[in-house]
Amino acid sequence: MTLTAKKIALSEKYTELFYANQNKLDEGSSNLFNRMREIAFKRFEKAGIPGFKNENYKYTNLERVFGKNYRHVFEYEKVDVDLNEAFRCDVPQLDTHVVLLVNGWYYAKNQPLENLPKGVVVGSIKQIANEKPELVESYLNRQAGLSDDPMVTLNTAFAQDGFFMYVPDHVVFEKPIQVINIMRSEDPVFTTQRNLIVAEKNSQTKVVFCDHTMSDCEFLANNVTEVFVGDDAVVDVYTIQNQNNKANSVNSSFFKQGTNSNLLTSVATLHGGLIRNNLKVEFAGEHAEANVYGISFTDKKQHVDNYTNIEHAQPNCLSNQVYKNVLDEDSVGAFTGRIHVVRDAQKTNAFQRNNNVLLTDSAQMNTKPQLIIDADDVKCSHGATIGQIDEDALFYLRARGIGEDDARMMLMNAFAHEVVQKIRIEPLRDRIDELVEKRLKGELAKCHSCDKN
């Protein structure tokens, strides 16, 4: 079968899947979801699953994972999960409100969250879209709906549930929300999850996403998260990706920032199979700031691809990106960073850096920083490095009596710490430091039920 024939067959597979299950998708879902399904799927059909010929996915061929056979989750499944065990596995010292999602659905046995600030709403996006559509309607698909990325349109066509959070004006929500995404099944599963976070003007909130697998099975997830950061609001969104090495995922995050808003988002990728993280930040108001960080550690045949797109659509805004990768064995990494400064976005400050360390000759890294500047009064820079451990620094440490393995560990910890130290939740920062150290030592740092083979 030719490549073209394979692509057509793959497209036909998802067309059949969608129309055979459209009634299941619509059943019980809010019209806020259903009204976009067919429109989004028509757009997906025109593009299909992206392969190497898609410029935005030139380093990651998704056809090989989306072409496999999975059981698709079209309704809530009763799966028993020990929430306390999942929580202890992650960040035991972190004082958070904890919610659990299983295979893309809000877990029915989640305990009601207590002592939430007045007006804060946290829960299942499916339920809240049905019961309180006024909280959802003005935001759902307002960012993702404009995307021409086929993975986003596929999510919009199939999405039914996920995480929702609403923080009203002037509410300072100090205790973080911890969202534990569990994948659990005895057979290969494809899941679709849609998340929406709304922080209204002058509010503050922190959300921690923890992605885990609790069975040694093949998984595929296609997730979309939309985040609205209102005027003068401060929002932190952290993600820890720590799944088995047969778990593949595409995660697309959209951030829209108002005037004087402040965003910090960070992704730590520790384990997984093929992982693609898409991120878009849009400055919709002046004097906003976005700090975007990422760190990944790969080995075996892992593949991690981070794609960022920062749209400076207003003047006097600041964006700062730092992505770092440590690649071992036969793993593959990719980073594409796009900064666009529009014509009237004067006084923009935009900085981007991608640093990578290859621990073996067979590890591969692809990096493509991009600057598109249509304004003339700006400060912008980008840069990328790919190399091995600094032999001079290694020699310096060994000359002071430090063994080679310990010296390498110290250098790798220092390399990663620049990203980790930016986390504004101290127990989470300490825990990721611990996970990073264990990862570099080859320890799995896994849940009792997880298998990272």
C-alpha positions in Angstrom: 0.0 0.0 0.0 1.4 3.4 -0.9 1.8 6.2 1.6 -1.1 8.1 0.0 -3.3 5.0 0.1 -2.4 4.5 3.8 -3.3 8.1 4.6 -6.7 7.8 2.8 -7.4 4.5 4.7 -6.5 6.2 8.0 -8.8 9.1 7.2 -11.6 6.8 6.3 -11.1 4.9 9.6 -11.8 8.0 11.6 -14.7 9.1 9.3 -16.4 5.8 9.9 -15.7 6.0 13.7 -17.2 9.5 14.0 -20.4 9.0 12.1 -21.0 5.5 13.6 -20.8 7.0 17.1 -22.2 10.6 16.6 -25.3 9.8 18.6 -23.3 8.5 21.5 -21.1 11.6 21.4 -24.2 13.9 21.4 -26.1 11.9 24.1 -26.0 13.7 27.4 -23.6 16.3 26.1 -24.4 20.0 26.2 -25.3 21.7 23.0 -22.1 23.8 23.7 -20.2 20.7 22.7 -22.5 19.2 20.1 -22.9 22.4 18.0 -19.2 22.2 16.9 -18.7 18.5 16.4 -19.6 18.1 12.7 -18.0 21.4 11.7 -14.8 20.4 13.4 -14.8 17.0 12.0 -15.2 18.3 8.4 -12.1 20.4 9.0 -10.3 17.4 10.3 -11.2 15.4 7.3 -9.6 17.9 5.0 -6.2 17.6 6.7 -6.3 14.1 8.2 -3.8 12.8 10.7 -0.6 14.8 10.3 2.5 13.0 9.1 6.0 14.3 8.2 4.6 16.2 5.2 2.7 18.5 7.5 5.2 21.3 8.2 4.1 21.8 11.8 4.6 18.1 12.5 7.7 17.5 10.3 9.6 15.9 13.2 6.7 13.7 14.5 4.8 11.3 12.4 1.5 10.7 14.2 0.2 8.4 11.6 2.0 5.4 13.1 0.3 5.7 16.5 -3.1 6.8 15.3 -3.2 4.0 12.7 -3.2 1.3 15.4 -6.4 -0.3 16.7 -7.8 1.0 20.0 -11.0 0.8 22.0 -12.6 4.3 22.0 -14.2 5.5 25.3 -17.5 7.0 24.3 -19.1 6.9 27.8 -18.2 6.9 31.4 -16.7 3.6 32.6 -16.8 2.5 36.2 -13.2 2.0 37.1 -12.1 1.8 40.8 -9.0 3.9 41.6 -7.5 4.5 45.0 -7.3 8.3 45.0 -5.1 8.3 48.1 -2.6 6.0 46.4 -2.5 8.1 43.2 -2.0 11.2 45.3 0.8 9.8 47.4 2.5 8.7 44.2 2.7 12.2 43.0 3.5 15.1 45.3 2.8 13.8 48.9 3.9 17.1 50.5 1.7 19.3 48.4 -1.4 20.7 50.0 -3.9 20.7 47.2 -7.5 20.2 46.3 -7.4 16.9 44.4 -9.6 15.7 41.6 -9.2 12.6 39.5 -10.0 11.9 35.9 -9.9 8.4 34.5 -9.5 7.7 30.8 -10.5 11.2 30.0 -13.6 11.3 32.2 -14.2 13.1 35.5 -14.2 10.4 38.2 -17.7 9.9 39.7 -16.3 9.1 43.1 -14.4 12.4 43.5 -15.2 13.8 46.9 -16.8 17.3 46.9 -14.1 19.9 47.3 -14.4 21.8 50.6 -13.7 25.3 51.6 -13.5 26.7 48.1 -13.6 30.5 47.8 -17.0 31.9 47.1 -18.0 31.6 43.5 -15.2 29.2 42.5 -16.5 26.2 40.4 -14.5 23.0 39.9 -15.8 19.8 38.3 -16.7 17.9 35.2 -16.9 20.1 32.1 -19.7 17.9 30.8 -21.8 18.3 33.9 -21.2 22.0 34.3 -21.8 22.7 30.6 -25.3 21.1 31.1 -26.1 22.6 34.5 -24.4 26.1 34.3 -23.9 26.8 30.6 -23.5 30.5 31.3 -20.1 29.8 32.8 -18.9 27.8 29.8 -20.5 29.3 26.7 -18.3 32.5 26.5 -15.1 30.5 26.6 -15.4 27.0 25.2 -13.8 26.8 21.7 -13.1 30.5 21.7 -9.4 29.7 21.2 -9.3 26.1 20.1 -12.2 26.6 17.7 -10.0 28.9 15.6 -7.2 26.4 15.3 -6.5 24.6 12.0 -4.5 21.9 13.7 -6.1 18.6 12.8 -5.4 17.2 16.3 -7.4 20.1 17.8 -10.3 19.7 15.4 -10.3 15.9 16.1 -10.6 16.6 19.8 -13.5 19.1 19.3 -15.3 16.5 17.3 -14.9 13.7 19.9 -14.7 15.6 23.2 -17.3 14.8 25.9 -15.8 15.4 29.3 -12.8 16.7 31.1 -11.8 19.2 33.8 -13.4 22.6 34.4 -12.5 25.5 36.7 -13.9 28.9 37.1 -12.5 31.6 39.3 -14.5 34.9 39.6 -13.3 38.4 39.7 -11.0 39.4 42.6 -10.8 35.9 44.1 -7.3 34.8 45.3 -7.3 31.0 45.2 -4.2 30.2 47.1 -4.6 26.4 47.5 -3.6 24.7 44.2 -5.9 22.4 42.3 -4.2 19.1 41.5 -5.8 17.2 38.5 -4.6 13.6 38.4 -5.2 12.1 34.9 -5.1 8.3 35.1 -5.1 6.0 32.2 -6.2 2.5 33.2 -7.4 -0.4 31.0 -6.6 -4.0 30.2 -6.7 -3.3 26.5 -5.4 -0.5 24.2 -7.5 2.6 24.7 -8.0 5.9 22.8 -9.2 8.8 25.0 -10.3 12.4 24.3 -10.3 15.0 27.1 -11.3 18.6 27.0 -10.3 21.0 29.8 -11.3 24.6 30.4 -9.8 27.0 33.0 -11.2 30.6 33.4 -9.6 33.1 35.7 -11.5 36.3 35.7 -10.0 39.8 36.2 -7.7 40.4 39.2 -7.9 36.7 40.3 -5.1 34.3 41.2 -5.0 30.5 40.9 -2.7 27.5 40.4 -3.4 24.2 38.7 -1.2 21.1 38.6 -1.9 18.4 36.0 -0.3 15.0 36.7 -0.5 12.4 33.9 -0.1 8.8 34.9 -0.8 5.2 33.7 -1.9 2.5 36.2 -1.6 -0.4 33.8 1.0 -1.7 31.4 -1.2 -1.1 28.3 -1.0 0.8 25.1 -2.8 4.2 25.3 -3.4 7.1 23.0 -4.8 10.4 24.3 -5.7 13.5 22.4 -6.3 16.3 24.9 -7.1 20.0 24.6 -6.9 22.6 27.3 -8.1 26.2 27.0 -7.0 28.8 29.7 -8.3 32.3 29.9 -6.2 34.7 32.1 -8.3 37.9 32.7 -7.0 41.4 33.2 -4.6 41.6 36.2 -5.0 37.9 36.8 -2.1 35.6 37.8 -2.3 32.0 36.7 0.1 29.1 37.1 -0.4 25.8 35.1 2.1 23.0 35.7 2.1 19.6 34.1 4.0 16.4 35.1 4.0 13.7 32.4 5.0 10.4 33.9 3.3 7.5 32.0 4.4 4.1 30.8 6.5 4.0 27.6 3.6 2.6 25.6 1.4 5.6 26.3 1.2 8.1 23.5 -0.4 11.5 23.7 -1.1 14.8 21.9 -1.6 17.7 24.3 -2.7 21.1 22.9 -2.9 24.0 25.3 -4.2 27.5 24.5 -3.7 30.5 26.7 -5.3 33.9 26.2 -4.1 36.8 28.4 -5.7 40.1 29.3 -4.2 43.4 30.2 -1.5 43.3 33.0 -2.0 39.5 33.4 0.8 37.1 34.4 1.1 33.5 33.2 3.6 30.8 34.2 3.3 27.4 32.6 5.8 24.6 32.9 5.9 21.0 31.5 8.1 18.2 33.0 8.2 15.1 30.8 9.7 12.1 32.6 8.2 9.0 31.0 6.0 8.2 28.1 6.1 6.9 24.5 5.4 9.4 21.7 4.4 12.7 23.3 3.5 15.9 21.4 2.9 19.1 23.4 1.4 22.0 21.5 1.2 25.4 23.2 -0.2 28.7 22.0 -0.1 32.0 24.0 -2.1 35.0 22.7 -1.6 38.4 24.2 -5.0 40.1 24.0 -4.1 43.0 26.3 -1.1 45.3 27.0 1.5 44.9 29.7 1.0 41.1 30.0 3.7 38.6 30.8 4.1 34.9 29.9 6.8 32.6 31.2 6.8 29.3 29.4 9.1 26.4 30.5 9.7 22.8 29.6 12.1 20.0 30.6 12.2 16.4 29.3 14.2 13.3 30.0 14.1 10.6 27.4 15.6 7.1 26.9 14.9 3.9 25.0 12.9 4.8 22.0 10.9 7.7 23.5 9.9 10.6 21.3 9.0 14.0 22.8 8.1 17.0 20.6 7.3 20.4 22.0 5.8 23.0 19.7 5.2 26.6 20.9 3.5 29.6 19.3 3.6 33.0 21.0 1.4 35.6 19.4 2.3 39.1 20.5 -0.8 40.8 19.3 -0.6 43.8 21.7 2.2 46.2 22.6 4.3 46.3 25.8 4.2 42.6 26.5 6.9 40.2 27.6 7.3 36.5 26.8 10.1 34.3 28.0 10.6 30.6 26.9 13.2 28.1 28.1 13.0 24.5 27.0 15.6 21.9 27.9 16.0 18.2 26.9 18.2 15.4 28.1 18.2 12.5 25.6 19.6 9.1 26.2 19.9 5.8 24.2 17.8 5.9 21.0 15.4 8.6 22.0 14.3 11.4 19.8 13.4 15.0 20.7 12.1 18.0 18.9 11.4 21.6 19.6 9.8 24.2 17.3 9.3 27.6 18.8 7.5 30.3 16.9 7.3 34.0 18.1 5.1 36.4 16.0 5.1 40.1 16.8 2.4 41.8 14.9 2.7 45.2 13.3 1.4 47.4 16.1 2.9 45.4 19.0 5.6 47.9 19.8 7.8 47.7 22.9 7.6 43.9 22.8 10.1 41.8 24.7 10.2 38.2 23.5 13.0 35.7 24.3 13.3 32.0 23.5 16.0 29.4 24.3 16.2 25.7 23.6 19.2 23.8 25.2 19.7 20.0 24.6 22.2 17.4 25.9 22.7 14.1 24.0 24.1 11.3 26.2 24.6 8.9 23.3 25.6 9.0 19.7 22.3 7.4 18.7 20.0 10.0 20.4 18.6 12.6 18.1 17.4 16.2 18.6 15.7 18.5 16.1 15.2 22.2 16.9 13.7 25.0 14.9 13.4 28.4 16.6 11.4 31.0 14.6 11.0 34.8 14.8 8.4 36.7 12.8 8.7 40.4 13.6 6.4 42.9 12.0 7.1 45.7 14.4 10.3 47.8 14.6 10.6 48.8 18.3 11.1 45.4 20.0 13.7 43.3 21.8 13.6 39.7 20.6 16.0 36.9 20.6 16.1 33.1 20.1 18.8 30.5 20.3 19.3 26.7 20.4 22.2 24.5 21.4 22.7 20.7 21.0 25.7 19.1 22.5 27.1 16.6 25.0 28.2 17.0 28.6 30.8 19.7 29.1 34.0 17.7 29.4 35.9 20.7 31.0 33.3 20.9 33.7 33.4 17.1 34.2 37.2 17.2 34.5 36.9 20.1 37.0 34.6 18.1 39.3 36.6 14.8 38.9 39.8 16.7 39.8 38.3 17.5 43.1 37.7 13.9 44.0 34.2 13.5 42.7 33.5 10.2 40.9 32.6 10.3 37.3 29.0 9.1 37.8 28.4 11.6 40.6 30.0 14.4 38.5 27.7 13.6 35.5 24.7 13.6 37.8 25.7 17.0 39.3 26.0 18.5 35.9 22.7 17.1 34.7 20.9 18.3 37.8 22.4 21.8 37.3 21.3 21.8 33.7 17.7 20.9 34.6 17.5 23.1 37.7 17.2 26.3 35.7 13.8 25.2 34.6 12.6 23.5 37.8 13.5 26.5 40.0 11.0 28.7 38.2 8.1 26.7 39.7 6.3 29.0 42.2 5.0 26.2 44.4 7.8 25.1 46.7 6.7 21.5 47.5 6.1 20.9 43.8 9.5 22.3 42.9 11.2 20.1 45.5 9.3 17.0 44.3 10.1 17.6 40.6 13.7 18.0 41.7 13.5 14.6 43.3 11.8 13.0 40.3 14.4 14.5 38.0 17.3 13.1 40.1 15.7 9.6 40.2 15.1 9.8 36.5 18.7 10.6 35.8 19.8 7.7 38.0 17.7 5.4 36.0 15.2 4.9 38.8 11.6 4.8 37.8 10.0 6.7 40.6 6.7 5.0 39.7 3.3 4.3 41.3 2.9 0.8 42.8 0.7 -0.1 39.9 2.6 1.7 37.2 5.0 -0.1 34.8 7.5 2.1 32.9 9.1 -0.8 31.0 
